[in-house]
Every structure is written in C-alpha cells, then in structure tokens.
Amino acid sequence: MLPPAKDLAAGLLFFLPALALNPLAAPYRPPLPPVGEIEEVRRGAAEDAAAVSFGARRLFADLWFIRLMQYYGTRESVHDERAREHHAHHHADGSVCHHGAGWEKGLYPEFVPLSLHVLHLDPYFHSAVLYSAASLAYNLDRPAEARKVLELAIERAPREWRYHSLLAAVGYSGETDPAEIVRLLLPVVRQPDCPTMLKNQTAFLSKRAGDYATAAGIYRDIAENAPEREYAERARRELEKLETEAR
Amino acid sequence: MKAFFSPALRVASHSLRLHLRDRFFGLFLLFSLLLIYSSLLVGVMAVYQERRALVDFGLALMELMGLAFCVYASATAVSSEVETKTIYLVFSRPVPRHSYLLGKMLAVFGAAAVLLAATALMHSSLLLLRGHAPDGPYFAALAYSWLKLTIISSLVFTVSMFSTSSLSSMVIGFILWMLGHFAPETVLMAAQAAGEGSLLELLARLIPNFQLFNFKDALDVRGAAAPPLAALPYAAAWWTGSYGFAWALLRRKEF
C-alpha cells in the first residue's frame, strides 16, 4: 500500500539539497566520449550498454582490446588454397617463390572498427591506440587509416602527447630518411607500457638509419622486458647480430 | 544528540555483526574472491597490459559484488525484521524509529566497507604477486566505489519503505544504479519524451550522478573524478535525502 501523499511530499523535501547539487556535480564527470558516440561492432550493443550502465567502460575497453589482439594475431589468408600451395613450394635449388612485401599479411577488415571501438570506450587507453595506429601504419601499410585513428584519439584526449608523436612519425613514413621518425618515436618507445611491436619497429628504423646504439638499446629493452616470447627471441638475435657487426 | 546517536550506534553494531555472519555475505565474499582470482587469466590474455587488465577487472568485480550485496542487504534490512517480527522487540525498547533507521543504514555502509576491504586485500596481494604494486589512484577508486555503494544502499532503503516486496526494491535499486551512470542523458531523454519541467524529468533528476564517483573508469586521467571536497557533500546530500525520505515513511508505518 502506498504511503499518504503528505508523507511522500514531506519525504521528497529531504532530497532538495541533493537536487540542488546535481547541476553543480555535472562538470566533474570523467572526460569520456558521450554514450551516443559509441559505434556498435560485432553486434555488441548489449555489451556496450552494460559497459556504460555499470560504469565499467575501461573494463570493456580492455576486453575489446584483447579481442583486437586475438583478431590480429590470427592468421588471415587472402589467397585461395591453390595459390598458397604454389607459392609455398620449394624449387629444385631449394629456393622458394619470391612473394614480395605484404604477401599473406591479411586484410583484417575489422581492424579499424575494432580499434575505433576501443577508442570510443576509453580514449585514454594509449597503449591500445598506439598498438592500433602503429600496426596500421607499419605492419598493414595503411597509414591513412592509422592517421584517422590517431586524429580521433587526439580529438578525444588532446593532452596525450604519445598520440601527437606517433601521428608525426606516421606523417614521415613516406620519407626516405628514417632518422626523423626515430627521433619522434623515441620518447614514446621509452614509456614502460609502449606496445612491443612499436618498440621493435623503432629499433628496426634506428638500424636502418645507421643508429646502431639506439637500436641495440631498444632491442635490449625488448629482450629483457617483452612479455611476448617471439619478440624477445627476435630481439636477442638482433642484438647478437649487432654485436657481431660491431666487432 | 546522545539520545539520537547512542541507540543508532547500538543498532548499527548489532546489525553489522548480523550482516557479517549472514551466509549471503560469505557467499558474496567467496564469489568475489573466486572471480578476482580468475581475472588472472584475463591478465595473461592482455599480454603487456596485464596490470591494467588485472586492476580494471578487480575494481569492477569488487564494485559489482559490493553492489549486489548492498542492494540485497538494504532491501531486506527492515522487511526481514518485519517478517520475523524482530522489529516488535526492537521498538518495544527505547529505540526511536529514526535511530533504528540510521543504525540499519550505517550497518550496511559498514558491511560494504568490510566486503570491499576484504576483496581489496586479496586483489592487492594478487597484484603484488604479479609484480604490480597497487598505487594511490587504485585506493582512491576503491574509496569512490564505497561512496557509490553507500548512496545506492541508502536509496534502496528509501525504496524498500514503500515497495511491496524486497525483490522489487532490489530491481529498482539495480535500475537506479544503471541510470545513475548516465544521469545527464537520462534527464535529457526524459525531457525529450515528456517535455521540459514534466514529472518524468523531475523523477529523472531524482537519480544521483554516479559518474561523479566513477574514478575507476578514468584512472589514467588527471582530474577525472570529483575532488573529495565536492564528492563528499554530494554523497552526504543523497544520504540525507534518502534517510529523510525513508524516515518520513517509517515514522507512521504500522507493523
């Protein structure tokens, strides 16, 4: 049974201070993009609603980032079986067909939507943004889309200096001298949570620019700290090569 | 003043002991610990973002388990005593209704703090075990989570005063929690649906802005959460509002 209206009205009066404070509290909300700007991917609207309703956008950004890494870590073949068999065969002299750069790299059509989704949920997840943009620019040869990701990230989180540095480095990607790209990327790479892939790319570019000391420093960091075993092993091999060359 | 607080504190300490002995509290605690432990798997999948994944999962799970417990405990705090007729025994003694209500609310706040502290201890140990020491923002996020839990608890207390069943109080509690995380959008939608200044808009404004305390969603962003000097008065205003409303309904309630 509902209580008398008089009691209800009297009770409501107690909420007046809270109501008065509501407009004053509004500016203090976390600076995350509005709910309406979250674009659905993989029919995940219900998940996005849960992320917002339970105040767990960061948690869901982590989940989507794990999905992005799993998606990108899964080999995606763009050729049919016969073409792959032909290109995989060994010639009599032991050589194999030259496939050219980008052979079997995959197209990963969902890469950008997934990256943007992480970005919409948490634009301050700089590691995810750097991973996405660097993969697009340096691994998938899609610098225009890398710039798109970074520009949106800068719009959402303008004070994130790492985004500005990577954007500048991506802008220099077409240039023949990699030294400038290395100069721009070094401060980003020195951050402890920088994606290993970007560290590896910077080390490679340093080597190409003839700056072996910097390359060796980055490879050492990867060999000692990278959680990905493949990257760590590759870095150790590169270090050995650099040391042999130095002798 | 003493006549007001003394019985309230006695009710609070007794109710807190009951909460901590309740099998549901034990279940919530056990379930939280299991979930936090299983979040290790997510940390492994996140590769070089293990710390972030572990922290985010831990904080979110602690808050959600705290929410489930607080909503349940607040919805049943008074109604269960009415059902078991314990409330007659309490009111047959010199315990004013306003002190009884305050004591019950404080007990839930205390139990939420114990639950958060116990799970945070386990989570921090797990983080340390993996080589990630919990830092200042981590503990600040926990404190803000507790403030959120106290607000939702006090609101569910209010709802339980006029709700027909504990289940409906709990459902309303969860709905308020969800709406509170996009409070400005809720007000805007209500104004668009029923017009500005409508009753619906007024009701939408009766939802606290939980984003104010949602520091765990922006741990890396400076100035993301309201400073304590703004958050505490805001929380206090909602405690007072809920307490006052609940008292206005309880004072003439016949058992």
Interface residues (C-beta under 8 A of the other chain):
Chain A: L2 P3 P4 D7 L8 A10 G11 L12 L13 F14 F15 L16 P17 A18 L19 A20 L21 N22 L24 A25 A26 Y28 R29 P30 P31 L32 P34 V35 G36 V52 S53 F54 G55 A56 R57 R58 L59 D62 L63 F65 I66 M69 Q70 D122 Y124 F125 H126 S127 A128 A157 D193 P195 T196 A226 P227 E228
Chain B: V42 M45 A46 V47 Y48 Q49 E50 R52 A53 D56 F57 A60 E63 L64 K148 T158 M161 F162 W177 M178 L179 H181 F182 A183 P184 E185 R205 L206 P208 N209 F210 Q211 L212 N214 F215 K216 D217 A218 L219 D220 V221 A224 A225 A226 P227 A230 A231 P233 Y234 A237 W238 T240 G241 S242 Y243 G244 F245 A246 W247 A248 L249 R252 K253
